[in-house]
Amino acid sequence: QVQLVESGGGLVQPGGSLRLSCAASGFIFSNYAMNWYRQAPGKERELVAAITRGGGSTNYADSVKGRFTISKDNAKNTVYLQMNSLKPEDTAVYFCNAVHPYTKDAYWGQGTQVTVSS
């Protein structure tokens, strides 16, 4: 069955870094665009970063531009989110999302908690 499993979250001090990973299985990963979303307590889920199925194009929310980098390894069926210069406002549950660009089939991971605090 389809699985998206996030890992790499945790507690980090402001200014620190984390790298999130999302391992995919059960579908043809290379055919899917991948996104990272986040949801903070009491707030709506927001799109943080997106990458095309081949990895050739990326987009970022203004709030993370220059600090976060999304990458996709089709050989490993894994998407990553490198997060640098973390701020307390980056605290949220981060979700991995796969979307087929034509059929719009979509899958979600369970999320991983990122807490930025001193």
C-alpha positions as CSV (number, residue, x, y, z in Angstrom):
1,Q,0.0,0.0,0.0
2,V,1.0,3.6,-0.3
3,Q,3.2,5.0,2.4
4,L,4.9,8.3,3.1
5,V,7.0,8.2,6.2
6,E,8.5,11.4,7.5
7,S,11.5,11.5,9.8
8,G,14.1,13.9,11.1
9,G,12.0,16.2,13.2
10,G,12.9,17.2,16.8
11,L,13.8,20.0,19.1
12,V,16.4,22.6,17.9
13,Q,17.5,26.0,19.1
14,P,16.9,29.1,17.1
15,G,19.4,29.4,14.3
16,G,19.9,25.7,14.1
17,S,19.3,23.2,11.3
18,L,17.3,20.1,10.7
19,R,16.9,17.9,7.7
20,L,13.6,16.2,7.2
21,S,13.2,13.0,5.1
22,C,10.1,11.5,3.6
23,A,10.4,7.9,2.3
24,A,7.8,6.8,-0.2
25,S,6.6,3.4,-1.2
26,G,3.6,1.8,-3.0
27,F,3.5,4.1,-5.9
28,I,5.8,5.3,-8.8
29,F,7.6,8.0,-6.9
30,S,9.3,9.5,-10.0
31,N,5.9,10.3,-11.5
32,Y,4.8,12.5,-8.6
33,A,5.5,16.1,-7.6
34,M,6.3,16.4,-3.9
35,N,5.5,19.0,-1.4
36,W,6.2,19.8,2.2
37,Y,3.4,21.4,4.3
38,R,3.4,22.5,7.9
39,Q,0.7,23.1,10.4
40,A,1.2,25.1,13.6
41,P,-1.2,24.8,16.6
42,G,-4.4,26.8,15.8
43,K,-3.3,27.6,12.3
44,E,-4.2,26.2,8.9
45,R,-1.9,23.9,7.0
46,E,0.4,25.8,4.7
47,L,2.6,24.9,1.8
48,V,6.2,25.3,2.6
49,A,8.1,23.9,-0.4
50,A,7.3,22.1,-3.7
51,I,9.4,20.2,-6.2
52,T,8.5,18.8,-9.6
53,R,8.6,15.1,-10.3
54,G,12.0,15.3,-12.0
55,G,13.3,17.7,-9.4
56,G,14.1,20.4,-11.9
57,S,11.9,23.1,-10.5
58,T,11.2,24.2,-6.9
59,N,9.0,26.7,-5.1
60,Y,9.0,28.1,-1.6
61,A,6.8,30.0,0.7
62,D,8.1,33.5,1.2
63,S,8.6,32.9,4.9
64,V,11.2,30.2,4.2
65,K,12.9,31.4,1.0
66,G,16.7,31.4,1.4
67,R,16.5,29.2,4.5
68,F,14.9,25.9,3.4
69,T,15.8,23.7,0.4
70,I,13.7,20.9,-1.0
71,S,15.3,18.0,-2.9
72,K,14.1,14.8,-4.5
73,D,16.0,11.5,-5.0
74,N,14.0,9.4,-7.4
75,A,16.5,6.5,-7.0
76,K,15.9,6.4,-3.3
77,N,12.2,7.3,-3.4
78,T,12.9,10.0,-0.9
79,V,12.2,13.7,-0.7
80,Y,14.1,16.0,1.7
81,L,13.7,19.3,3.3
82,Q,16.9,21.0,4.6
83,M,16.0,23.7,7.1
84,N,18.6,26.2,8.1
85,S,18.5,29.3,10.3
86,L,15.4,28.0,12.0
87,K,13.1,30.4,13.9
88,P,10.6,29.8,16.6
89,E,7.8,30.5,14.1
90,D,8.9,27.5,12.1
91,T,7.6,25.3,14.9
92,A,4.9,23.0,13.5
93,V,4.1,19.5,12.4
94,Y,5.6,19.0,8.9
95,F,3.8,16.8,6.4
96,C,5.1,15.2,3.2
97,N,2.6,15.2,0.3
98,A,2.8,13.5,-3.1
99,V,0.6,14.7,-6.0
100,H,0.4,13.3,-9.5
101,P,0.5,16.3,-11.9
102,Y,-2.2,14.9,-14.3
103,T,-4.5,12.6,-12.3
104,K,-4.2,14.7,-9.2
105,D,-4.0,11.6,-7.0
106,A,-2.6,12.7,-3.7
107,Y,-1.0,11.0,-0.7
108,W,0.0,12.3,2.8
109,G,2.4,11.3,5.4
110,Q,1.6,11.3,9.1
111,G,3.8,14.3,9.9
112,T,6.9,14.9,12.0
113,Q,7.1,17.5,14.8
114,V,9.6,20.3,14.5
115,T,10.1,22.5,17.6
116,V,12.4,25.6,17.5
117,S,13.0,26.8,21.0
118,S,15.8,27.9,23.4
